[in-house]
Amino acid sequence: MSNKIIIYQKPTCSKCRATLAILRDSGEEFEAVNYYEVPLTIEQLRGLIEKLGVPVRDVLRSDEPLARSIKLAERQLSDDELIKIMVDNPDLIQRPIVVRGDEAVLCRPAEKVTKLL
């Protein structure tokens, strides 16, 4: 298993930019993946959620206008259905997610990334 740090992020996201700054300041090598340019697959998102060790709904940005308009919070959807919706609509994925080996952290706040350094 690779020990490389990978950050899944959106460049315009303030939490992502703050996390990137911490990573740069750490001197650790890392790879930044803009999942709007390089979309996540269902399998990749499922793997990230497993590494985070959280329920699928914890990775859902339920406050996004799209989530509200399609009433995601009110619907009884399976994990697979939610993951598919998030992959199809990346604005619905909480960010940034930082991975190192078998560990992943949802960096909200950005300082949570220090757990992987």
Secondary structure, 3 states (H helix, E strand, C coil): CCCCEEEEECCCCHHHHHHHHHHHHHCCCEEEEECCCCCCCHHHHHHHHHHHCCCHHHHECCCCHHHHHCCHHHCCCCHHHHHHHHHHCHHHECCCEEEECCEEEECCCHHHHHHHC
